[in-house]
Protein backbone atom coordinates (compact mmCIF):
# COMPACT_ATOMS: atom_id res chain seq x y z
CA UNK A 1 0.00 0.00 0.00
CA UNK A 2 1.06 3.55 -0.67
CA UNK A 3 -0.45 4.87 2.54
CA UNK A 4 2.05 3.78 5.14
CA UNK A 5 4.52 5.23 7.63
CA UNK A 6 4.65 5.82 11.36
CA UNK A 7 2.49 8.96 11.18
CA UNK A 8 -0.33 6.99 9.62
CA UNK A 9 0.19 3.80 11.57
CA UNK A 10 -2.44 4.36 14.24
CA UNK A 11 -5.24 5.34 11.88
CA UNK A 12 -4.31 2.52 9.52
CA UNK A 13 -4.81 0.00 12.32
CA UNK A 14 -8.11 1.71 13.14
CA UNK A 15 -9.35 1.17 9.60
CA UNK A 16 -8.07 -2.41 9.54
CA UNK A 17 -9.82 -3.12 12.81
CA UNK A 18 -13.09 -1.78 11.37
CA UNK A 19 -12.88 -4.10 8.36
CA UNK A 20 -11.77 -1.69 5.62
CA UNK A 21 -9.76 -3.29 2.81
CA UNK A 22 -6.48 -1.89 1.49
CA UNK A 23 -8.03 -0.39 -1.65
CA UNK A 24 -10.72 1.45 0.30
CA UNK A 25 -8.15 2.78 2.77
CA UNK A 26 -5.92 4.01 -0.03
CA UNK A 27 -8.84 5.75 -1.74
CA UNK A 28 -9.90 7.42 1.50
CA UNK A 29 -6.40 8.80 2.08
CA UNK A 30 -6.40 10.09 -1.48
CA UNK A 31 -9.76 11.82 -0.98
CA UNK A 32 -8.99 13.29 2.44
CA UNK A 33 -5.47 14.46 3.26
CA UNK A 34 -6.56 15.18 6.84
CA UNK A 35 -6.52 11.45 7.52
CA UNK A 36 -2.70 11.52 7.41
CA UNK A 37 -2.59 13.39 10.72
CA UNK A 38 -5.77 11.98 12.25
CA UNK A 39 -5.33 10.26 15.58
CA UNK A 40 -7.06 6.92 15.99
CA UNK A 41 -8.56 8.08 19.30
CA UNK A 42 -10.43 10.89 17.56
CA UNK A 43 -11.58 8.57 14.78
CA UNK A 44 -12.85 6.12 17.39
CA UNK A 45 -14.72 8.87 19.21
CA UNK A 46 -16.45 9.98 16.01
CA UNK A 47 -17.20 6.37 15.08
CA UNK A 48 -18.84 5.76 18.45
CA UNK A 49 -20.74 9.04 18.18
CA UNK A 50 -22.29 8.00 14.87
CA UNK A 51 -23.21 4.63 16.35
CA UNK A 52 -24.91 6.44 19.23
CA UNK A 53 -27.11 8.20 16.67
CA UNK A 54 -28.46 4.87 15.50
CA UNK A 55 -26.21 4.16 12.51
CA UNK A 56 -25.57 0.44 12.49
CA UNK A 57 -21.96 -0.77 12.62
CA UNK A 58 -22.26 -2.47 9.23
CA UNK A 59 -23.50 0.73 7.60
CA UNK A 60 -20.73 2.97 8.88
CA UNK A 61 -17.90 1.80 6.57
CA UNK A 62 -19.79 2.78 3.36
CA UNK A 63 -20.58 6.16 4.94
CA UNK A 64 -16.92 6.76 5.85
CA UNK A 65 -15.71 5.57 2.44
CA UNK A 66 -18.07 8.05 0.82
CA UNK A 67 -16.97 10.92 3.07
CA UNK A 68 -13.86 10.07 5.13
CA UNK A 69 -13.69 13.69 6.32
CA UNK A 70 -16.45 12.99 8.85
CA UNK A 71 -13.91 11.19 11.04
CA UNK A 72 -11.83 14.37 11.25
CA UNK A 73 -14.54 16.75 12.47
CA UNK A 74 -14.84 17.67 16.12
CA UNK A 75 -17.89 16.15 17.79
CA UNK A 76 -18.70 19.17 19.94
CA UNK A 77 -17.68 21.83 17.42
CA UNK A 78 -19.15 20.41 14.18
CA UNK A 79 -21.06 17.14 14.44
CA UNK A 80 -23.29 17.81 17.44
CA UNK A 81 -24.58 21.27 16.31
CA UNK A 82 -25.72 19.88 12.94
CA UNK A 83 -27.24 16.78 14.54
CA UNK A 84 -29.22 18.93 16.98
CA UNK A 85 -30.58 21.00 14.06
CA UNK A 86 -31.55 17.84 12.20
CA UNK A 87 -33.32 16.52 15.28
CA UNK A 88 -35.53 19.62 15.34
CA UNK A 89 -36.57 18.82 11.75
CA UNK A 90 -37.13 15.10 12.29
CA UNK A 91 -40.38 13.51 13.41
CA UNK A 92 -38.82 10.08 14.02
CA UNK A 93 -35.52 9.36 15.84
CA UNK A 94 -34.16 7.19 13.02
CA UNK A 95 -34.53 9.98 10.44
CA UNK A 96 -31.33 11.71 11.56
CA UNK A 97 -29.28 8.54 11.08
CA UNK A 98 -30.87 7.93 7.69
CA UNK A 99 -30.06 11.49 6.63
CA UNK A 100 -26.40 11.09 7.56
CA UNK A 101 -26.20 7.81 5.67
CA UNK A 102 -27.71 9.45 2.60
CA UNK A 103 -25.50 12.52 2.66
CA UNK A 104 -22.57 12.41 5.10
CA UNK A 105 -21.16 15.52 3.40
CA UNK A 106 -23.80 17.41 5.38
CA UNK A 107 -21.18 17.98 8.09
CA UNK A 108 -19.03 19.95 5.64
CA UNK A 109 -21.66 22.69 5.94
CA UNK A 110 -22.24 24.57 9.16
CA UNK A 111 -25.64 24.58 10.78
CA UNK A 112 -25.51 28.34 11.27
CA UNK A 113 -23.96 29.27 7.94
CA UNK A 114 -25.89 26.95 5.59
CA UNK A 115 -28.80 25.16 7.22
CA UNK A 116 -30.39 28.13 8.99
CA UNK A 117 -30.35 30.40 5.89
CA UNK A 118 -31.83 27.55 3.85
CA UNK A 119 -34.67 27.10 6.32
CA UNK A 120 -35.36 30.83 6.18
CA UNK A 121 -35.38 30.81 2.38
CA UNK A 122 -37.87 27.94 2.25
CA UNK A 123 -40.08 29.52 4.90
CA UNK A 124 -40.21 32.69 2.78
CA UNK A 125 -41.73 30.57 -0.02
CA UNK A 126 -44.62 29.74 2.27
CA UNK A 127 -43.53 26.21 3.12
CA UNK A 128 -44.65 25.10 6.61
CA UNK A 129 -41.88 24.17 9.05
CA UNK A 130 -43.02 20.55 9.21
CA UNK A 131 -42.83 20.24 5.43
CA UNK A 132 -39.40 21.86 5.36
CA UNK A 133 -38.18 19.19 7.75
CA UNK A 134 -39.46 16.44 5.47
CA UNK A 135 -37.83 18.05 2.44
CA UNK A 136 -34.42 18.41 4.05
CA UNK A 137 -34.43 14.90 5.46
CA UNK A 138 -35.63 13.42 2.16
CA UNK A 139 -33.03 15.27 0.12
CA UNK A 140 -30.32 16.51 2.54
CA UNK A 141 -28.11 17.43 -0.41
CA UNK A 142 -30.09 20.67 -0.71
CA UNK A 143 -28.16 21.98 2.31
CA UNK A 144 -25.12 22.21 0.03
CA UNK A 145 -26.92 24.29 -2.60
CA UNK A 146 -26.15 27.98 -2.89
CA UNK A 147 -29.23 30.09 -2.23
CA UNK A 148 -28.09 32.89 -4.54
CA UNK A 149 -26.58 30.87 -7.39
CA UNK A 150 -29.02 27.97 -7.41
CA UNK A 151 -32.21 28.17 -5.37
CA UNK A 152 -33.07 31.82 -6.04
CA UNK A 153 -32.53 31.22 -9.76
CA UNK A 154 -34.86 28.21 -9.59
CA UNK A 155 -37.54 30.43 -8.08
CA UNK A 156 -36.95 32.90 -10.92
CA UNK A 157 -37.37 30.07 -13.46
CA UNK A 158 -40.79 29.20 -12.07
CA UNK A 159 -41.82 32.84 -11.89
CA UNK A 160 -41.06 33.19 -15.60
CA UNK A 161 -43.54 30.37 -16.19
CA UNK A 162 -46.15 32.56 -14.53
CA UNK A 163 -46.15 30.79 -11.17
CA UNK A 164 -46.26 33.96 -9.11
CA UNK A 165 -49.17 33.33 -6.73
CA UNK A 166 -48.14 33.17 -3.09
CA UNK A 167 -47.11 29.71 -1.96
CA UNK A 168 -47.28 28.17 -5.43
CA UNK A 169 -43.55 27.60 -5.90
CA UNK A 170 -43.31 26.26 -2.36
CA UNK A 171 -45.89 23.61 -3.23
CA UNK A 172 -43.77 22.46 -6.18
CA UNK A 173 -40.67 22.10 -4.01
CA UNK A 174 -42.55 20.25 -1.28
CA UNK A 175 -43.93 17.78 -3.81
CA UNK A 176 -40.60 17.26 -5.55
CA UNK A 177 -37.61 18.40 -3.46
CA UNK A 178 -35.22 16.72 -5.89
CA UNK A 179 -36.04 19.30 -8.57
CA UNK A 180 -33.79 21.71 -6.66
CA UNK A 181 -30.78 19.67 -7.72
CA UNK A 182 -31.31 20.01 -11.47
CA UNK A 183 -29.44 22.48 -13.62
CA UNK A 184 -31.73 25.14 -15.04
CA UNK A 185 -29.79 25.84 -18.24
CA UNK A 186 -28.94 22.22 -19.01
CA UNK A 187 -32.14 20.48 -17.96
CA UNK A 188 -35.19 22.42 -16.77
CA UNK A 189 -35.20 25.20 -19.36
CA UNK A 190 -34.45 22.93 -22.37
CA UNK A 191 -37.25 20.60 -21.27
CA UNK A 192 -39.66 23.52 -20.86
CA UNK A 193 -38.68 24.76 -24.34
CA UNK A 194 -39.26 21.28 -25.75
CA UNK A 195 -42.75 21.19 -24.26
CA UNK A 196 -43.49 24.53 -25.89
CA UNK A 197 -42.44 23.11 -29.27
CA UNK A 198 -44.74 20.14 -28.71
CA UNK A 199 -47.58 22.65 -28.46
CA UNK A 200 -48.04 23.34 -24.76
CA UNK A 201 -49.03 26.86 -23.83
CA UNK A 202 -48.12 28.77 -20.69
CA UNK A 203 -51.10 27.42 -18.75
CA UNK A 204 -50.11 23.89 -19.72
CA UNK A 205 -46.52 24.46 -18.59
CA UNK A 206 -47.78 25.72 -15.27
CA UNK A 207 -49.83 22.55 -14.92
CA UNK A 208 -46.73 20.46 -15.62
CA UNK A 209 -44.69 22.37 -13.04
CA UNK A 210 -47.38 22.19 -10.36
CA UNK A 211 -48.60 18.63 -10.82
CA UNK A 212 -45.97 16.76 -12.84
CA UNK A 213 -42.65 18.49 -12.13
CA UNK A 214 -40.88 15.15 -12.62
CA UNK A 215 -41.47 15.65 -16.35
CA UNK A 216 -39.43 18.85 -16.28
CA UNK A 217 -36.58 16.92 -14.69
CA UNK A 218 -36.21 14.48 -17.56
CA UNK A 219 -33.89 14.88 -20.53
CA UNK A 220 -35.90 16.15 -23.51
CA UNK A 221 -33.72 14.49 -26.15
CA UNK A 222 -33.17 11.15 -24.43
CA UNK A 223 -36.58 10.63 -22.81
CA UNK A 224 -39.28 12.94 -24.13
CA UNK A 225 -38.39 13.00 -27.83
CA UNK A 226 -38.49 9.17 -28.29
CA UNK A 227 -42.01 9.09 -26.81
CA UNK A 228 -43.13 11.78 -29.25
CA UNK A 229 -41.63 9.79 -32.11
CA UNK A 230 -43.47 6.68 -30.93
CA UNK A 231 -46.83 8.45 -30.69
CA UNK A 232 -46.37 9.80 -34.21
CA UNK A 233 -45.54 6.31 -35.46
CA UNK A 234 -48.88 5.04 -34.16
CA UNK A 235 -50.79 7.70 -36.06
CA UNK A 236 -51.13 10.64 -33.69
CA UNK A 237 -50.95 14.03 -35.40
CA UNK A 238 -48.94 16.90 -33.93
CA UNK A 239 -52.14 18.54 -32.74
CA UNK A 240 -53.39 15.34 -31.14
CA UNK A 241 -50.04 14.81 -29.42
CA UNK A 242 -50.20 18.32 -27.97
CA UNK A 243 -53.68 17.56 -26.61
CA UNK A 244 -52.57 14.25 -25.10
CA UNK A 245 -49.45 15.72 -23.51
CA UNK A 246 -51.31 18.71 -22.05
CA UNK A 247 -53.98 16.35 -20.72
CA UNK A 248 -51.54 13.88 -19.18
CA UNK A 249 -47.90 15.12 -19.28
CA UNK A 250 -46.36 11.90 -17.81
CA UNK A 251 -47.10 10.20 -21.15
CA UNK A 252 -43.74 11.65 -22.18
CA UNK A 253 -41.79 9.77 -19.49
CA UNK A 254 -43.62 6.45 -19.63
CA UNK A 255 -41.69 3.45 -20.94
CA UNK A 256 -42.53 2.82 -24.58
CA UNK A 257 -41.90 -0.91 -24.36
CA UNK A 258 -43.52 -1.55 -20.98
CA UNK A 259 -46.33 1.00 -20.99
CA UNK A 260 -47.22 2.95 -24.13
CA UNK A 261 -46.89 0.18 -26.71
CA UNK A 262 -48.84 -2.52 -24.79
CA UNK A 263 -51.62 -0.06 -23.97
CA UNK A 264 -51.94 1.16 -27.54
CA UNK A 265 -52.11 -2.42 -28.83
CA UNK A 266 -54.77 -3.23 -26.25
CA UNK A 267 -56.72 -0.10 -27.16
CA UNK A 268 -56.78 -0.85 -30.90
CA UNK A 269 -56.60 -4.64 -31.16
CA UNK A 270 -58.66 -5.71 -28.12
CA UNK A 271 -60.95 -2.79 -27.42
CA UNK A 272 -61.40 -1.84 -31.08
CA UNK A 273 -60.90 1.82 -30.26
CA UNK A 274 -59.44 4.72 -32.24
CA UNK A 275 -56.63 7.15 -31.47
CA UNK A 276 -59.22 9.88 -30.98
CA UNK A 277 -60.51 8.02 -27.94
CA UNK A 278 -57.16 8.61 -26.24
CA UNK A 279 -57.08 12.22 -27.41
CA UNK A 280 -60.46 12.68 -25.73
CA UNK A 281 -59.20 11.03 -22.53
CA UNK A 282 -55.35 11.19 -22.27
CA UNK A 283 -55.37 9.82 -18.72
CA UNK A 284 -55.90 6.43 -20.34
CA UNK A 285 -52.09 6.16 -20.17
CA UNK A 286 -52.20 6.60 -16.41
CA UNK A 287 -53.82 3.24 -15.71
CA UNK A 288 -52.15 -0.15 -15.42
CA UNK A 289 -52.87 -2.60 -18.21
CA UNK A 290 -53.34 -5.70 -16.06
CA UNK A 291 -54.87 -4.22 -12.91
CA UNK A 292 -57.24 -1.72 -14.51
CA UNK A 293 -57.65 -1.75 -18.28
CA UNK A 294 -58.05 -5.49 -18.89
CA UNK A 295 -60.27 -6.08 -15.87
CA UNK A 296 -62.62 -3.18 -16.54
CA UNK A 297 -62.88 -3.80 -20.27
CA UNK A 298 -63.70 -7.46 -19.63
CA UNK A 299 -66.47 -6.66 -17.12
CA UNK A 300 -68.09 -4.04 -19.36
CA UNK A 301 -67.84 -6.26 -22.45
CA UNK A 302 -69.44 -9.21 -20.62
CA UNK A 303 -72.37 -7.00 -19.65
CA UNK A 304 -72.58 -5.59 -23.16
CA UNK A 305 -72.30 -2.03 -21.83
CA UNK A 306 -71.41 0.82 -24.18
CA UNK A 307 -68.78 3.04 -22.60
CA UNK A 308 -66.22 5.73 -23.29
CA UNK A 309 -62.69 5.53 -21.88
CA UNK A 310 -63.61 8.17 -19.32
CA UNK A 311 -66.67 6.18 -18.19
CA UNK A 312 -64.52 3.07 -18.00
CA UNK A 313 -61.78 4.68 -15.91
CA UNK A 314 -63.47 7.51 -14.05
CA UNK A 315 -64.26 5.58 -10.87
CA UNK A 316 -61.74 4.01 -8.52
CA UNK A 317 -61.71 0.22 -8.31
CA UNK A 318 -64.23 -0.09 -5.47
CA UNK A 319 -66.75 2.31 -6.98
CA UNK A 320 -66.36 0.69 -10.40
CA UNK A 321 -67.15 -2.75 -8.95
CA UNK A 322 -70.15 -1.36 -7.09
CA UNK A 323 -71.49 0.28 -10.23
CA UNK A 324 -70.77 -2.43 -12.79
CA UNK A 325 -70.12 -5.53 -10.70
CA UNK A 326 -66.96 -7.62 -10.73
CA UNK A 327 -65.78 -10.98 -11.94
C-alpha positions as CSV (number, residue, x, y, z in Angstrom):
1,X,0.0,0.0,0.0
2,X,1.1,3.5,-0.7
3,X,-0.5,4.9,2.5
4,X,2.1,3.8,5.1
5,X,4.5,5.2,7.6
6,X,4.6,5.8,11.4
7,X,2.5,9.0,11.2
8,X,-0.3,7.0,9.6
9,X,0.2,3.8,11.6
10,X,-2.4,4.4,14.2
11,X,-5.2,5.3,11.9
12,X,-4.3,2.5,9.5
13,X,-4.8,0.0,12.3
14,X,-8.1,1.7,13.1
15,X,-9.4,1.2,9.6
16,X,-8.1,-2.4,9.5
17,X,-9.8,-3.1,12.8
18,X,-13.1,-1.8,11.4
19,X,-12.9,-4.1,8.4
20,X,-11.8,-1.7,5.6
21,X,-9.8,-3.3,2.8
22,X,-6.5,-1.9,1.5
23,X,-8.0,-0.4,-1.6
24,X,-10.7,1.4,0.3
25,X,-8.2,2.8,2.8
26,X,-5.9,4.0,0.0
27,X,-8.8,5.7,-1.7
28,X,-9.9,7.4,1.5
29,X,-6.4,8.8,2.1
30,X,-6.4,10.1,-1.5
31,X,-9.8,11.8,-1.0
32,X,-9.0,13.3,2.4
33,X,-5.5,14.5,3.3
34,X,-6.6,15.2,6.8
35,X,-6.5,11.4,7.5
36,X,-2.7,11.5,7.4
37,X,-2.6,13.4,10.7
38,X,-5.8,12.0,12.3
39,X,-5.3,10.3,15.6
40,X,-7.1,6.9,16.0
41,X,-8.6,8.1,19.3
42,X,-10.4,10.9,17.6
43,X,-11.6,8.6,14.8
44,X,-12.9,6.1,17.4
45,X,-14.7,8.9,19.2
46,X,-16.4,10.0,16.0
47,X,-17.2,6.4,15.1
48,X,-18.8,5.8,18.4
49,X,-20.7,9.0,18.2
50,X,-22.3,8.0,14.9
51,X,-23.2,4.6,16.3
52,X,-24.9,6.4,19.2
53,X,-27.1,8.2,16.7
54,X,-28.5,4.9,15.5
55,X,-26.2,4.2,12.5
56,X,-25.6,0.4,12.5
57,X,-22.0,-0.8,12.6
58,X,-22.3,-2.5,9.2
59,X,-23.5,0.7,7.6
60,X,-20.7,3.0,8.9
61,X,-17.9,1.8,6.6
62,X,-19.8,2.8,3.4
63,X,-20.6,6.2,4.9
64,X,-16.9,6.8,5.8
65,X,-15.7,5.6,2.4
66,X,-18.1,8.0,0.8
67,X,-17.0,10.9,3.1
68,X,-13.9,10.1,5.1
69,X,-13.7,13.7,6.3
70,X,-16.5,13.0,8.9
71,X,-13.9,11.2,11.0
72,X,-11.8,14.4,11.3
73,X,-14.5,16.7,12.5
74,X,-14.8,17.7,16.1
75,X,-17.9,16.1,17.8
76,X,-18.7,19.2,19.9
77,X,-17.7,21.8,17.4
78,X,-19.2,20.4,14.2
79,X,-21.1,17.1,14.4
80,X,-23.3,17.8,17.4
81,X,-24.6,21.3,16.3
82,X,-25.7,19.9,12.9
83,X,-27.2,16.8,14.5
84,X,-29.2,18.9,17.0
85,X,-30.6,21.0,14.1
86,X,-31.5,17.8,12.2
87,X,-33.3,16.5,15.3
88,X,-35.5,19.6,15.3
89,X,-36.6,18.8,11.8
90,X,-37.1,15.1,12.3
91,X,-40.4,13.5,13.4
92,X,-38.8,10.1,14.0
93,X,-35.5,9.4,15.8
94,X,-34.2,7.2,13.0
95,X,-34.5,10.0,10.4
96,X,-31.3,11.7,11.6
97,X,-29.3,8.5,11.1
98,X,-30.9,7.9,7.7
99,X,-30.1,11.5,6.6
100,X,-26.4,11.1,7.6
101,X,-26.2,7.8,5.7
102,X,-27.7,9.5,2.6
103,X,-25.5,12.5,2.7
104,X,-22.6,12.4,5.1
105,X,-21.2,15.5,3.4
106,X,-23.8,17.4,5.4
107,X,-21.2,18.0,8.1
108,X,-19.0,19.9,5.6
109,X,-21.7,22.7,5.9
110,X,-22.2,24.6,9.2
111,X,-25.6,24.6,10.8
112,X,-25.5,28.3,11.3
113,X,-24.0,29.3,7.9
114,X,-25.9,27.0,5.6
115,X,-28.8,25.2,7.2
116,X,-30.4,28.1,9.0
117,X,-30.4,30.4,5.9
118,X,-31.8,27.5,3.8
119,X,-34.7,27.1,6.3
120,X,-35.4,30.8,6.2
121,X,-35.4,30.8,2.4
122,X,-37.9,27.9,2.2
123,X,-40.1,29.5,4.9
124,X,-40.2,32.7,2.8
125,X,-41.7,30.6,0.0
126,X,-44.6,29.7,2.3
127,X,-43.5,26.2,3.1
128,X,-44.6,25.1,6.6
129,X,-41.9,24.2,9.0
130,X,-43.0,20.6,9.2
131,X,-42.8,20.2,5.4
132,X,-39.4,21.9,5.4
133,X,-38.2,19.2,7.8
134,X,-39.5,16.4,5.5
135,X,-37.8,18.0,2.4
136,X,-34.4,18.4,4.0
137,X,-34.4,14.9,5.5
138,X,-35.6,13.4,2.2
139,X,-33.0,15.3,0.1
140,X,-30.3,16.5,2.5
141,X,-28.1,17.4,-0.4
142,X,-30.1,20.7,-0.7
143,X,-28.2,22.0,2.3
144,X,-25.1,22.2,0.0
145,X,-26.9,24.3,-2.6
146,X,-26.1,28.0,-2.9
147,X,-29.2,30.1,-2.2
148,X,-28.1,32.9,-4.5
149,X,-26.6,30.9,-7.4
150,X,-29.0,28.0,-7.4
151,X,-32.2,28.2,-5.4
152,X,-33.1,31.8,-6.0
153,X,-32.5,31.2,-9.8
154,X,-34.9,28.2,-9.6
155,X,-37.5,30.4,-8.1
156,X,-37.0,32.9,-10.9
157,X,-37.4,30.1,-13.5
158,X,-40.8,29.2,-12.1
159,X,-41.8,32.8,-11.9
160,X,-41.1,33.2,-15.6
161,X,-43.5,30.4,-16.2
162,X,-46.2,32.6,-14.5
163,X,-46.1,30.8,-11.2
164,X,-46.3,34.0,-9.1
165,X,-49.2,33.3,-6.7
166,X,-48.1,33.2,-3.1
167,X,-47.1,29.7,-2.0
168,X,-47.3,28.2,-5.4
169,X,-43.5,27.6,-5.9
170,X,-43.3,26.3,-2.4
171,X,-45.9,23.6,-3.2
172,X,-43.8,22.5,-6.2
173,X,-40.7,22.1,-4.0
174,X,-42.6,20.2,-1.3
175,X,-43.9,17.8,-3.8
176,X,-40.6,17.3,-5.5
177,X,-37.6,18.4,-3.5
178,X,-35.2,16.7,-5.9
179,X,-36.0,19.3,-8.6
180,X,-33.8,21.7,-6.7
181,X,-30.8,19.7,-7.7
182,X,-31.3,20.0,-11.5
183,X,-29.4,22.5,-13.6
184,X,-31.7,25.1,-15.0
185,X,-29.8,25.8,-18.2
186,X,-28.9,22.2,-19.0
187,X,-32.1,20.5,-18.0
188,X,-35.2,22.4,-16.8
189,X,-35.2,25.2,-19.4
190,X,-34.5,22.9,-22.4
191,X,-37.3,20.6,-21.3
192,X,-39.7,23.5,-20.9
193,X,-38.7,24.8,-24.3
194,X,-39.3,21.3,-25.8
195,X,-42.7,21.2,-24.3
196,X,-43.5,24.5,-25.9
197,X,-42.4,23.1,-29.3
198,X,-44.7,20.1,-28.7
199,X,-47.6,22.6,-28.5
200,X,-48.0,23.3,-24.8
201,X,-49.0,26.9,-23.8
202,X,-48.1,28.8,-20.7
203,X,-51.1,27.4,-18.7
204,X,-50.1,23.9,-19.7
205,X,-46.5,24.5,-18.6
206,X,-47.8,25.7,-15.3
207,X,-49.8,22.6,-14.9
208,X,-46.7,20.5,-15.6
209,X,-44.7,22.4,-13.0
210,X,-47.4,22.2,-10.4
211,X,-48.6,18.6,-10.8
212,X,-46.0,16.8,-12.8
213,X,-42.7,18.5,-12.1
214,X,-40.9,15.2,-12.6
215,X,-41.5,15.6,-16.4
216,X,-39.4,18.9,-16.3
217,X,-36.6,16.9,-14.7
218,X,-36.2,14.5,-17.6
219,X,-33.9,14.9,-20.5
220,X,-35.9,16.2,-23.5
221,X,-33.7,14.5,-26.2
222,X,-33.2,11.2,-24.4
223,X,-36.6,10.6,-22.8
224,X,-39.3,12.9,-24.1
225,X,-38.4,13.0,-27.8
226,X,-38.5,9.2,-28.3
227,X,-42.0,9.1,-26.8
228,X,-43.1,11.8,-29.2
229,X,-41.6,9.8,-32.1
230,X,-43.5,6.7,-30.9
231,X,-46.8,8.5,-30.7
232,X,-46.4,9.8,-34.2
233,X,-45.5,6.3,-35.5
234,X,-48.9,5.0,-34.2
235,X,-50.8,7.7,-36.1
236,X,-51.1,10.6,-33.7
237,X,-51.0,14.0,-35.4
238,X,-48.9,16.9,-33.9
239,X,-52.1,18.5,-32.7
240,X,-53.4,15.3,-31.1
241,X,-50.0,14.8,-29.4
242,X,-50.2,18.3,-28.0
243,X,-53.7,17.6,-26.6
244,X,-52.6,14.3,-25.1
245,X,-49.5,15.7,-23.5
246,X,-51.3,18.7,-22.0
247,X,-54.0,16.4,-20.7
248,X,-51.5,13.9,-19.2
249,X,-47.9,15.1,-19.3
250,X,-46.4,11.9,-17.8
251,X,-47.1,10.2,-21.1
252,X,-43.7,11.6,-22.2
253,X,-41.8,9.8,-19.5
254,X,-43.6,6.4,-19.6
255,X,-41.7,3.4,-20.9
256,X,-42.5,2.8,-24.6
257,X,-41.9,-0.9,-24.4
258,X,-43.5,-1.6,-21.0
259,X,-46.3,1.0,-21.0
260,X,-47.2,2.9,-24.1
261,X,-46.9,0.2,-26.7
262,X,-48.8,-2.5,-24.8
263,X,-51.6,-0.1,-24.0
264,X,-51.9,1.2,-27.5
265,X,-52.1,-2.4,-28.8
266,X,-54.8,-3.2,-26.3
267,X,-56.7,-0.1,-27.2
268,X,-56.8,-0.8,-30.9
269,X,-56.6,-4.6,-31.2
270,X,-58.7,-5.7,-28.1
271,X,-61.0,-2.8,-27.4
272,X,-61.4,-1.8,-31.1
273,X,-60.9,1.8,-30.3
274,X,-59.4,4.7,-32.2
275,X,-56.6,7.1,-31.5
276,X,-59.2,9.9,-31.0
277,X,-60.5,8.0,-27.9
278,X,-57.2,8.6,-26.2
279,X,-57.1,12.2,-27.4
280,X,-60.5,12.7,-25.7
281,X,-59.2,11.0,-22.5
282,X,-55.4,11.2,-22.3
283,X,-55.4,9.8,-18.7
284,X,-55.9,6.4,-20.3
285,X,-52.1,6.2,-20.2
286,X,-52.2,6.6,-16.4
287,X,-53.8,3.2,-15.7
288,X,-52.2,-0.2,-15.4
289,X,-52.9,-2.6,-18.2
290,X,-53.3,-5.7,-16.1
291,X,-54.9,-4.2,-12.9
292,X,-57.2,-1.7,-14.5
293,X,-57.6,-1.8,-18.3
294,X,-58.0,-5.5,-18.9
295,X,-60.3,-6.1,-15.9
296,X,-62.6,-3.2,-16.5
297,X,-62.9,-3.8,-20.3
298,X,-63.7,-7.5,-19.6
299,X,-66.5,-6.7,-17.1
300,X,-68.1,-4.0,-19.4
301,X,-67.8,-6.3,-22.4
302,X,-69.4,-9.2,-20.6
303,X,-72.4,-7.0,-19.6
304,X,-72.6,-5.6,-23.2
305,X,-72.3,-2.0,-21.8
306,X,-71.4,0.8,-24.2
307,X,-68.8,3.0,-22.6
308,X,-66.2,5.7,-23.3
309,X,-62.7,5.5,-21.9
310,X,-63.6,8.2,-19.3
311,X,-66.7,6.2,-18.2
312,X,-64.5,3.1,-18.0
313,X,-61.8,4.7,-15.9
314,X,-63.5,7.5,-14.0
315,X,-64.3,5.6,-10.9
316,X,-61.7,4.0,-8.5
317,X,-61.7,0.2,-8.3
318,X,-64.2,-0.1,-5.5
319,X,-66.7,2.3,-7.0
320,X,-66.4,0.7,-10.4
321,X,-67.2,-2.7,-8.9
322,X,-70.1,-1.4,-7.1
323,X,-71.5,0.3,-10.2
324,X,-70.8,-2.4,-12.8
325,X,-70.1,-5.5,-10.7
326,X,-67.0,-7.6,-10.7
327,X,-65.8,-11.0,-11.9
